[in-house]
């Protein structure tokens, strides 16, 4: 009897073991061996992160579920493939002209999918790769981890509380335990864990919805991922019905056709806050371009909409008309700007072929070309999607340089498809694209460098219409650490009417900025945007030529970027190089600061430095500034005083 029971027990045990997934672990380390990522394969897939032998997150559950397969468990096939890469990326434009692309990578193979893990010295990413040829729907994506309830987070979430929004709200700084449960949170998001900064974002999001975070209800410290479901029905909504609402969604997030790479999910890791500045990890994870984009030209733009076309002392009626835009062309040519922008009004709002009789667009383009200036046209995404194949060849024939496309306001799979369709077709017609009312960048501009900027930021426009707070210096010294992790941003700086916190007023037609004039100027170096707006009125700039002449000397494309100092949400100091010239930017929140900025990053030698700084009375009159020329050596230290909401910019050139 005992013998029979032993045989039965042994058979049961063998059956259990045969159906169980034996736990397996695989490690991969960064090239400098300071960052380790461990994958544990058992009943699910889980990653852990260690930096300098300190565990930062010990269990990140990951996976995908489709209608035919689960990419959340399985038997590993063979030994994982590993490789080490040491290459250089040379972007057409960016925050550096050469990007070291140095990483370790491991591919873990399963029957129906692979899991790729790539580890840099400053972060890591993972992605799923589908090997199943059949078309399928992705029902859900799994991302879940737990951290300390006392971990600090910097995050923002949609005011709408839905997946129809534009990444344009203020950042909150709270402990994880105080984050609102179930509210969807935009990426990038920053966690401070055990003395380290972890910024989570994503890259190479193609034909797939974007990812958000949620804090799990009933938990003090569990975060999970979530995606907008696939739209089944659209209807006009929002401001003046300018975008599409989604009244009905499917129970799945995406439709996919057979084999494909899924997006990279990325953690960037830094001990110091300043290590988050000038981080291009999303770009490194993104797909490279395969076509020739040598025709793409970054530059600065004379922008019409923010100042409400408020020209003065001119012999014509200012407004959306040919004479006004020719004046903008003359202004751009005088100060070496590359572009002007024609915002709302040159065509009917919902028909891009119905041109305004007040604006001779082709004549403006002809006149601009004569002066060496190129023209951007604003339009809404809604009519452009419908008329794309009709109007893009016409715009190319007219000589339009690019389109500023607005009111997308979503990042579900359908909208992501629109972005890529437009980028590809615009490139075929040598047209640049600047996305407004947009989702965050995810490295698209590596594959399509003609996409020269994204908004996805609470920019200067909020001082025109969003009562009572507008946008603030605190926000301006948070986004270089968090939002900028995703890539470039069109904040649209350059306001000439500047106000202290207690003096600030919202005005649509006569807008102002919060913080000092020097704070606005410093944004041109601090906030990377290959297409950078001068937002205020040309006649205003001409009345203050010191400001516009200084701004006109600041490039929008950089050869090198060196973070110098800073604390998230408090202040930031950055140095950037273009050619042989260096540029320093310092910005602060509403706290006055005295900083010492070492010039030790400069090559040995003597330098001529032009400084645009807060004036002695900037704490009382925010428009007060001073321009100073001085000589410095590479081993000198510059003493900088920042007024509340203040700024500092230096242009540094080698002495002859």
ZIMOQUI-V906062 format. One line per field, one symbol per residue. phi: phi as a letter, one per 40 degrees, with the letter a starting at -180 (. if undefined). burial: 1 if it has 9 or more other ideal C-beta (glycine too) atoms within 8 Angstrom, else 0. Layout:
# ZIMOQUI-V906062
phi->???
burial->???
This chain:
# ZIMOQUI-V906062
phi->.ccccccccccccccccccccccbbbbabcdcgcbbbbbbbacababbbbbfgbccbcabcbibbbcbabcbaicccgcdcbabbbbbbbccaicacbbcbbabbbbbbbcbabbcbbbccbiaabacbcbccccabccabcaaabbcdcccbbaaacccgbcbabfbbccbbacdcccccgccbcbcbbbbbfgbcbbbaaafcbfaccbbbbcccgbcabbbcabccccbabadagcffcbccbcabccbbabbbgcaccccbbbcbaccdccccfcbcccccccccbbcbcccbcibbcbccccffccafbcaccicacccccccccccccbgccbbbbcdhcbcdbacccccccbccccccccccccgbbbcbcaccdccccbdccccccccccgccabcbbgcgaacdcccccdcccdcccccbfbcbbcbfbcccbgdcccbccccabcfacccdcccabcccfbbcdccbbcccbdcdchdabcgchcbcbbcdcccbcaccbcbbcgcdcccccccccccacbbcbcccdcccccbccccccdccccbbbcabbcbaibdgbaabbbbbbgccbbbbbbbccccbbbbbccccccdibbcbbbbbdccbccbbcccabbbbabbbcbcbccbbbcdgcaabbbbbccc
burial->00000000000000000000100001011110001111111100111111100001101111111100101111010001010010001010110100101111111111011111111101111111111100011111111110100011111111000011111110110111001010111111111110011111111110111111111100101111101111100001010001111100100111110101011111111100111111111111110010001001011111111111111000000101110111111111101011111110111000111011001010011111101011111111111110110011111101111111111111111111111111111110101111111111111111111111111110110111010001111111111111111111111111111111100101000011111111111111111111111111111111010011111101010100111111011111111111001111111111011010101001001011111111100100011111100001110001011111111111111000
